[in-house]
Amino acid sequence: MDPARLQPLTADDPARVGGFELLGRLGDDDPRSPATGYLARAGDGRTATLLLARGDGPRDRFGPVVRAARAIGGRYAAEVLAAEESGDRPWLATEHLPGPRLTDTVAEHGPLSGAAVRALAAPLARTLDAARRAGAPRPRLTPGGVTLAESGPIVTVTDVTDGPADDVRALGATLLYAATGDIDPPDLSAVPPEVRPLVARLLAAEPHRGPDPARIAEGPGGPSRRATVLAAAGSVVGAALAGIAAALVRGRPPTAAGAGANPSSPLPVTPTETRPPGVAPRPLWTYAKGPPGDAPPLPVDQRTVVLAGTDGSLTGVDCASGQRRWRTAAFRPAAEAQLTGDGLVAGQARDTGPSTLAALDSTRGHRRWALPLPSGFAPIGGGVLASDTETCYVAAARRDTVCLFAYDLANREQRWRTRLPRADRTATPQATVDRARLLVVDGGYLTAYDTRDGRQLARTRLGGQRDGRPAADGTRAYVSTGCGIAAVDLGAGRIAWRTADTSRSAGYGDTAVLGGVVYATERSAGLLALDADSGRRLWSCAAPVPPLTADAPVVYRDRVYAATGDDQVWISAFDLNGRRAAWSYRSTRTGSGRTRIAFLDERLFVRNGVILQALPMD
């Protein structure tokens, strides 16, 4: 929440509405809207956006707002928490989504590029199409009502349209603002040429003749253009959310990477390199003295990427130069290092005595905090299971008892503890945080927990041959089971769809989901793109040098990057627009382990054994 957006309550504002305490007015209040927006807190501690009908406003306009929000809430818009459509002052409370509004991003970073505007158009058009298909009132899009949330652009419904084509024209006005920074420019000359025809068609839409939102969502190049603006982590939008976007496409919970960077010392601009088609970029630098191991590189912030070794040592490498910043033997051998929401690297400390988690800073590798676990408990996997910006989650065992613990990152106090049902005690659980849910995959089951109190929300049997790390988009989780991919409806706790592959050689890797498309690797097919709604295969592309590894691919702008299992060819890049292989990166070094990748701020960090390289991203 940007403090500049929050204004004090006035003398005319109520202190509470329903069960919600009002904390302040949301800035940029639009007098044309039928409601006033507030930041509020629910009785269970959740933060909410609350719309309260204006005292002098027409009541008949607020009911449609509630119905529209209920129809598209969850995947396309903020989820409705509670509402009151009758009475003197109807109101609507929806989840408050962290992240800047489109207006904030454009004001801070300038207008979006043509590619980013085109990418933004698809999820917003999908929102309008969902309302139309549900027969609900159509939301009126505004630049201030679009939040660039962790899972992609999300709409907060504050008003509905009047005429049949008003929703499409409002979409055009929102894209016009994104492209120019002006809601009412004198002409379209400032709109990037590649999206100018689209914006013009939307603004000129007529009833029953305007562009169909469903076709806009597909885009001129087909479903591959569904990548959202968050996929452009190095563009103006990604600059504000680089760490969060990076975490999402890696299939890990959002962390403070990028958000905790020192703004006075950003990474230098990656030099532009002109390369013939099909030629891979050259490394920006190579660091060849890392610790032994095959854990993925951890870009903590703009300054430091961390390598964890199987011997418990960690090495901090300068993101800009590739020089070693520090080295420490802080963790126990085989402990898994993870990023935490407070911008640190955590794992099981080498301390003797009770099992203790320790967190190190990125500047010098110094210990910032220590967290002893309850007597007799040892963390499964030797570290943190998952983390969000406020809490870290730990799976720990004591003899036959296995529990999930949630610890407050601010004071390290235990927030809650609950039993963890384990169907397979030989594997390490895989987990991610999606909004207010902790999603844990273990022993062929996906279990969803409420992050506020540890309450089990749902438990869904996945089956399959392996426990993949889940990726989620707010309403569904997408999990590789080895022999396929299962999509789980998080609200109902049931399978929404699963891929039907009867081949014995099938081998599906972990998933990444962005813009309504699920990306994954598969042993024989290479890279797959699946429709997130139905599981339908949109397209596939064979890897130039098979096989691709089972790690989740990295999605960035119009590229997908996947690690390979080859000793010398470490990376395959795919062009989303052409749906073909773009290039393969052949290292001059001979690998001594498994290739692992991560990215931050237009740099792809590639690890193979003791070697770490940084590649510029297309």
C-alpha positions, -999 to +999 in steps of 0.1 A: +000+000+000+015+034-011+011+057+019+005+086-005-027+070-016-041+068+020-058+099+032-071+106+067-107+099+075-129+130+075-154+140+102-182+127+080-167+092+076-179+064+098-154+046+120-167+011+112-188-004+084-202-039+090-175-058+107-147-036+092-127-009+108-120+020+084-083+030+084-083+058+059-096+070+025-080+057-006-065+086-026-077+099-060-114+095-051-134+097-083-166+118-078-182+100-107-180+067-089-211+057-069-190+049-039-161+062-018-131+039-013-115+031+020-087+009+033-102-013+061-094-041+085-117-071+090-123-086+124-099-115+116-071-090+108-073-091+070-068-059+051-096-050+027-107-024+002-142-012+012-165+008-011-193+027+007-221+041-013-221+079-013-248+094+008-260+116-020-254+090-047-279+069-067-286+036-049-295+018-081-259+020-093-243+002-064-261-031-066-247-038-101-212-030-088-216-057-062-230-082-087-201-075-111-175-079-084-190-112-073-192-126-108-155-120-117-139-119-082-110-142-075-092-148-108-100-115-127-109-091-099-103-087-062-122-114-042-154-103-024-152-107+013-186-093+023-212-069+010-245-052+019-266-042-010-296-028+009-299-002+036-291+035+036-255+031+027-247-001+008-211-013+009-187-038-007-155-052+009-130-070-013-095-083-005-068-056-006-042-066-031-006-054-026+011-038-055+011-005-073-019+007-094-014+013-131-016+051-124+012+048-098+035+029-121+030+052-150+035+083-128+068+069-114+082+051-144+066+068-174+042+053-201+045+016-209+061+003-240+040-010-269+048-046-259+038-040-223+005-023-234-003-052-256+004-076-228-018-056-204-047-057-229-051-094-228-059-100-190-081-068-189-100-080-219-104-114-203-120-096-173-146-080-195-152-113-213-157-131-180-184-106-170-202-109-203-201-147-202-215-146-166-243-123-177-232-098-150-230-060-152-199-050-170-172-033-149-160+001-160-122-001-162-101+029-151-064+032-147-067+037-110-088+005-107-060-017-121-036-031-095-004-048-107-007-076-082+016-106-077-005-128-099-009-103-126-032-073-133-063-074-111-093-051-114-111-035-085-147-030-095-158+005-085-184+012-112-202-004-141-209+007-176-242+020-190-241+010-227-233-022-246-199-010-259-189+012-229-168-015-213-147-018-245-143+019-248-132+021-211-106-006-219-094+016-247-091+046-224-072+026-199-047+013-225-045+049-239-034+061-204-009+032-201+006+041-234+007+079-230+003+088-194-027+110-205-063+100-201-074+125-228-047+133-252-055+154-283-047+126-306-031+091-307+003+101-321+019+094-287+006+058-287+033+033-298+027+023-334+024-014-327-007-009-305-021+023-320-046+004-342-059-016-313-064+014-291-081+033-319-106+004-325-114+001-288-121+039-284-143+039-315-163+008-305-200+008-313-228-013-297-229-048-312-201-039-336-171-032-313-142-056-308-150-087-289-131-089-256-126-126-261-107-119-293-087-091-278-077-116-250-063-140-276-045-112-294-034-110-330-007-136-325-029-161-307-029-172-271+009-169-268+003-131-263-014-138-230+017-131-210+009-103-186+027-071-179+043-088-149+062-111-172+081-080-183+101-078-151+126-055-167+101-031-182+085-002-165+061-024-147+086-050-138+109-023-124+084-018-096+078-055-090+110-072-102+116-093-072+079-104-069+077-113-105+109-132-104+097-152-075+064-160-092+079-173-124+103-195-105+072-210-087+084-198-053+065-176-029+070-138-033+100-124-014+115-090-009+142-096-036+143-064-056+120-046-032+147-044-006+174-032-030+194-001-024+179+025-048+212+045-048+231+016-063+210-001-089+224-026-114+241-010-143+220-010-175+227-043-194+245-034-226+225-038-258+240-065-280+231-070-316+231-107-324+221-126-355+189-147-351+194-179-333+226-168-316+227-169-277+239-139-257+274-138-243+278-139-205+282-106-187+305-123-163+315-157-149+323-167-113+340-201-112+348-205-075+314-213-060+307-239-034+299-274-046+262-281-050+232-278-074+208-256-055+194-227-076+210-193-074+192-169-050+191-133-063+185-116-029+184-081-043+200-059-069+234-062-052+239-099-044+231-133-057+238-162-032+251-197-040+244-224-014+267-254-011+260-290+000+286-284+027+265-257+043+286-228+030+272-198+012+288-174-012+275-139-020+284-128-055+281-092-068+253-090-093+269-063-114+305-075-115+305-112-107+331-107-079+328-125-046+314-103-019+315-127+010+316-164+020+305-180+052+299-215+066+267-207+084+244-236+077+244-273+083+255-295+055+226-303+031+205-276+046+183-259+020+188-221+018+156-201+010+148-164+006+126-149+032+101-121+029+124-097+049+151-099+022+174-124+039+187-159+032+176-185+058+185-221+066+192-245+095+221-230+115+253-250+121+248-243+158+250-272+182+221-280+205+184-274+196+176-270+159+178-233+150+170-214+118+193-185+110+189-157+085+218-138+068+219-104+052+230-100+016+256-072+023+282-092+043+266-125+050+262-117+087+235-133+108+205-110+113+183-133+134+181-168+149+149-188+155+152-218+178+125-245+170+105-262+198+124-288+217+131-320+197+119-306+164+141-305+133+132-288+101+124-311+071+148-303+043+169-283+067+153-249+063+123-227+056+094-243+037+080-210+023+078-173+031+057-142+024+064-106+033+053-111+070+057-148+079+080-177+073+067-212+074+086-243+086+078-280+083+095-298+112+094-333+127+099-348+161+099-386+160+064-395+145+050-360+149+052-336+119+040-300+122+038-268+103+050-237+121+044-201+112+067-174+126+064-136+124+094-122+106+093-090+126+097-105+161+102-143+153+073-152+175+053-183+167+020-172+151+005-207+148+012-244+147-007-273+131-002-309+124+010-318+089-005-350+075+023-368+056+015-395+031+052-398+021+078-393+048+107-398+023+103-366+003+106-329+012+073-311+009+070-284-018+052-252-010+043-217-021+022-188-007-007-176-028-026-146-014-038-158+021-031-195+014-001-217+021-001-244-005+018-276+004+023-305-019+034-337-001+029-374-009+006-369-038-017-344-020-022-306-022-032-291+012-042-255+015-038-237+048-051-203+059-019-182+065-035-163+093-043-191+117-031-224+101-066-237+095-067-264+069-089-251+040-088-281+017-069-313+009-069-326-026-055-359-039-032-354-069-017-388-074+012-392-098+049-400-095+064-368-080+055-339-058+060-308-079+063-272-066+029-256-070+023-224-090-009-205-084-029-175-098-053-167-070-080-192-078-061-223-089-029-241-082-010-259-110+011-289-100+033-313-119+027-349-109+054-363-131+030-380-154+009-349-160-002-316-146-032-311-123-051-279-118-068-276-084-097-252-078-086-236-045-121-225-035-137-259-040-106-281-032-111-303-062-094-311-095-104-286-121-086-304-149-056-326-155-036-334-186-044-367-202-011-383-211-010-421-211+026-423-225+049-442-202+077-418-212+058-387-201+078-365-177+063-332-168+083-305-150+072-278-125+049-251-137+049-213-141+016-195-147+013-160-161-015-143-180-038-173-182-012-196-196+006-225-178+041-232-189+060-264-182+087-286-196+080-322-208+105-349-215+094-356-251+075-325-261+100-299-249+082-267-237+044-268-233+019-240-231-015-249-216-047-229-213-051-222-175-089-224-177-092-257-195-058-274-196-060-274-234-026-276-250-021-243-268+012-252-284+044-270-278+080-266-290+108-292-290+140-283-273+170-279-296+191-299-272+169-322-251+161-329-225+149-299-206+151-302-168+120-305-145+125-270-130+099-244-137+108-223-167+114-186-164+089-164-184+102-129-193+087-105-219+083-126-250+108-153-240+107-185-219+140-198-206+144-234-195+175-253-182+187-283-201+202-316-189+232-313-212+268-308-198+276-279-222+243-266-236+228-252-204+199-230-215+172-231-242+153-199-249+119-200-267+101-172-286+065-168-274+054-149-305+068-173-330+063-204-307+097-216-317+132-221-302+150-188-302+185-199-292+205-223-270+234-212-248+265-234-250+289-226-222+326-226-227+329-242-193+322-279-188+294-284-163+299-305-132+263-307-120+227-298-127+219-265-144+197-242-123+184-207-133+169-176-117+165-140-128+163-105-116+165-071-133+172-083-169+198-108-158+195-145-160+217-162-134+228-197-145+245-221-121+261-254-129+281-268-100+307-243-089+301-221-119+278-191-119+272-170-150+250-139-157+234-136-191+215-105-204+179-113-211+163-106-245 
